[in-house]
Amino acid sequence: MVNAALDKEKFDELQKYIDELQGQKGMLMPVMQKAQEIFGYLPIEVQNFIAENLGISLSEVFGVATFYAQFAIEPKGKHLVGVCLGTACYVKNSEGILSRLCDELNVKPGTTTKDGKFTLEPTRCLGCCSLAPVMMIDDQVFGRLTVDKVPEILKKFN
């Protein structure tokens, strides 16, 4: 949860950005993108701040935040783990890779570990079909995976 007193500088930075855009059409998306850049995600307090400062409803901000995949309403982990579930990876058992990651990290897809180290995100094609099945951790690609390789790869990020 965002603590307004501790994050006053962040809210001030967002307010300054909103002030710079004042009067322009289509401010919501750029403001939300800037807010996520500043805070790392869009907790309800930040969404409410945006709604109040743009003169729109909280439900409108929340609707955009939950519709577009680029926005996160929960904090992300230190490492983002993406498992490709595109066709080439899927037929080569990426679902098994995802299941093993869930077991190893003790999370469900789309959630973050309790220690905040990993966020597990099923994805569509990562563009590495010849390496199927594939997962990415941050900007590193791991291909030709088997379920047995998962624990060893995760150890590199602990």
C-alpha positions in Angstrom: 0.0 0.0 0.0 1.3 3.5 -0.8 1.9 5.7 2.2 1.0 9.2 1.1 3.3 10.8 3.7 6.3 8.7 2.7 5.7 9.2 -1.0 5.0 12.9 -1.0 7.8 13.5 -3.5 6.4 10.9 -5.9 2.9 12.5 -5.7 4.5 15.9 -6.2 6.3 14.6 -9.3 3.1 13.2 -10.7 1.2 16.5 -9.9 3.9 18.4 -11.8 3.5 16.2 -14.8 -0.3 16.6 -14.7 0.1 20.4 -14.5 2.4 20.3 -17.6 -0.3 18.5 -19.6 -3.2 20.5 -18.3 -5.7 21.3 -21.0 -4.5 18.7 -23.4 -6.9 16.1 -24.7 -6.3 12.4 -24.0 -4.3 13.0 -20.8 -5.4 9.8 -19.0 -3.1 7.3 -20.6 0.1 9.5 -20.5 -0.7 10.4 -16.8 -1.2 6.7 -15.9 2.0 5.7 -17.7 3.9 8.4 -15.8 2.4 7.3 -12.5 3.4 3.8 -13.1 6.9 4.9 -14.0 7.1 6.9 -10.7 5.4 4.4 -8.4 6.2 1.1 -10.1 2.5 0.2 -10.2 -0.9 1.8 -9.8 -2.3 1.2 -6.3 -5.8 2.5 -5.6 -4.4 5.6 -3.8 -2.6 6.6 -7.0 -5.6 5.9 -9.2 -7.7 8.0 -6.9 -5.2 10.9 -7.1 -5.3 10.7 -10.9 -9.1 10.7 -11.0 -9.3 13.7 -8.7 -6.7 15.7 -10.6 -8.1 14.9 -14.0 -11.8 15.4 -12.9 -12.8 11.9 -13.9 -14.3 9.0 -12.0 -12.1 6.4 -10.1 -14.0 3.7 -12.0 -12.8 5.2 -15.3 -9.1 5.1 -14.1 -9.5 1.6 -12.7 -11.1 0.4 -15.9 -8.2 1.6 -18.0 -5.7 0.2 -15.4 -7.3 -3.3 -15.5 -7.9 -3.3 -19.3 -4.4 -2.6 -20.6 -1.7 -5.2 -19.8 0.9 -2.4 -19.6 -0.5 -1.3 -16.2 -0.1 -3.2 -12.9 -2.3 -2.6 -9.9 -0.2 -4.8 -7.7 3.5 -4.3 -7.0 5.8 -6.4 -9.3 8.7 -8.5 -8.0 12.3 -7.7 -8.4 12.5 -10.2 -11.2 9.8 -10.6 -13.9 9.4 -14.2 -15.1 7.6 -14.6 -18.4 6.6 -18.0 -19.7 5.7 -18.2 -23.3 2.4 -20.0 -23.9 2.4 -19.3 -27.7 1.7 -22.3 -30.0 5.3 -23.4 -30.6 6.1 -23.3 -26.8 2.8 -24.7 -25.8 3.2 -27.9 -27.9 6.6 -28.4 -26.4 5.3 -28.3 -22.8 5.5 -24.7 -21.7 2.4 -25.4 -19.6 4.6 -27.9 -17.6 7.3 -25.2 -17.3 4.7 -22.8 -15.9 3.4 -25.4 -13.5 6.9 -26.1 -12.2 7.5 -22.4 -11.7 4.3 -22.1 -9.8 5.5 -25.0 -7.5 9.0 -23.7 -7.1 8.0 -20.1 -6.4 4.8 -21.0 -4.5 2.7 -18.6 -6.5 -0.1 -18.7 -9.0 0.3 -17.2 -12.5 0.0 -13.4 -12.5 1.1 -13.0 -8.9 4.3 -12.1 -7.0 6.2 -14.2 -4.4 5.7 -13.2 -0.8 9.3 -12.1 -0.5 8.8 -9.8 -3.6 11.6 -11.4 -5.6 9.6 -12.8 -8.5 6.4 -12.0 -10.5 5.2 -14.9 -12.7 3.5 -13.8 -15.9 2.2 -16.2 -18.5 2.8 -14.4 -21.9 2.0 -14.9 -25.5 4.7 -15.3 -28.1 8.1 -14.0 -27.1 9.4 -14.3 -30.6 11.9 -17.1 -29.9 9.9 -20.0 -31.4 13.0 -21.9 -32.6 14.1 -22.1 -28.9 10.7 -23.4 -27.7 9.8 -23.8 -24.9 11.0 -20.4 -23.7 10.8 -18.3 -20.6 12.4 -14.9 -19.8 13.6 -13.6 -16.5 14.0 -9.9 -16.8 15.8 -9.5 -20.1 17.4 -12.9 -20.3 15.9 -15.6 -22.5 16.1 -19.3 -21.5 15.2 -21.7 -24.3 14.9 -25.4 -25.0 13.6 -25.7 -21.5 12.6 -28.8 -19.6 10.8 -28.8 -16.2 14.0 -30.1 -14.6 16.0 -27.0 -15.6 13.6 -24.6 -13.8 15.1 -24.8 -10.3 18.7 -24.4 -11.6 17.7 -21.2 -13.5 15.8 -19.7 -10.6 18.9 -20.2 -8.4 20.8 -17.7 -10.6 18.4 -15.0 -9.4 18.2 -15.6 -5.7 
